[in-house]
Amino acid sequence: MADDIPSEILTEIKRVAREEWPGDREMQQYSTDAETTAYRGLEDLDYGEAADHKPAILTEAKEYHSTWEEIYGFVSEEVEAFKALAALAADDVPSDFIAEHKRKAAAEHDWFAMQLETVEQAIEGYRYVQRTRAKVGPIREILVRMEAIIGSECYNANIQNYSAWGVWEGEGRSFRYPVTYIRDGKEEKRKARVDDLEPEALITGHYKFGANELSIHRALVRIVDMLKTDYGLTIPAPEDPA
């Protein structure tokens, strides 16, 4: 029954259906049914804890969407996202970390769905860091030493060598290949000191070869895993700096 829908809204729904499906009564009826169902769903929607945000959510929905199906879908998603965001917690992630990222997400995004996605990504990022530190930390020294050996075994036969007086001394030169790391979202090229890099930055170390990259530290982690599994390699736990 359409008696519960305001006449002006029902009239507009039918007008749009006729305009979109001229001469096709079946599709007009299908479109009308879908839109009236969505309108009723929107009217009956339980906002729960998001009730205070109902006007703002509806305003956003009607600003970016034109059909009742789209509006109902957007509003439903926002209400569910608000509830999920309010209840979001994780036993393996500090509560103050989550609270801080909720505040940041609220400052950056108006939509609750985007806030929820942002906070969930931050949580996954935190977990990735913890997993990486647990994995890389105990084998950090051997990774650094192996990379230093590999990176120092580079040779370019095309380099022309001249003395300080301009006298040609031959061709070819050995050199230390630089490693590019990503720290705080920025690339850093290094040839020596890495003790200031956290494991999650160290693991990003890679060699650049033109448009290609070789993820040297990730490869070395896999080699260490292979040596442990297939050859029984054991690595002493790192000494406590304290």
C-alpha angles and dihedrals in degrees: 000000000000095000091102093058118084110255095236091054093046090048091053092048091053092045092054091047091053091047094050096042107031112189093001105108094175093057091041089056092045091051092046092050092049093049095045091048090051092048091052090047090053092049092049096043115129107224093185111173090003093063093108089057096049096105093049093046092050091048091052091046095052092044094058103028134052107189127068090234091057093043093049091047093050094046093047090051092049093049092049091046091052091052092046092047092051091051096040113128138138131203092216096048124069113252092227090056091054093044092051093050091047088056092047092048092050090052093049103040134042095197118079092214090060091045090052092049091049094051092045089052090050090052091050089048090053091050091049091053092050092048091048093049091049091049102040102031097073093048098036096113095050091047092052093046094047092049091050090055093048094043092051094054095077123124133180114198093189097063112112113219122211131176124238087267093054096256114147111242103179142278134293135043138200117226144171111258112225122240120219116215130186115223123170089350094304130106120241122187115210141171102183133004117060102148090106093059119099115228091256089058095040092055090059091064111130142162117239117219105179106287091350131083133200113205094216100176094047088049091050092051088055091049091052090049090050092049091050094047101038103029105027095245113179123195120200115241112259115261117258106253088215 
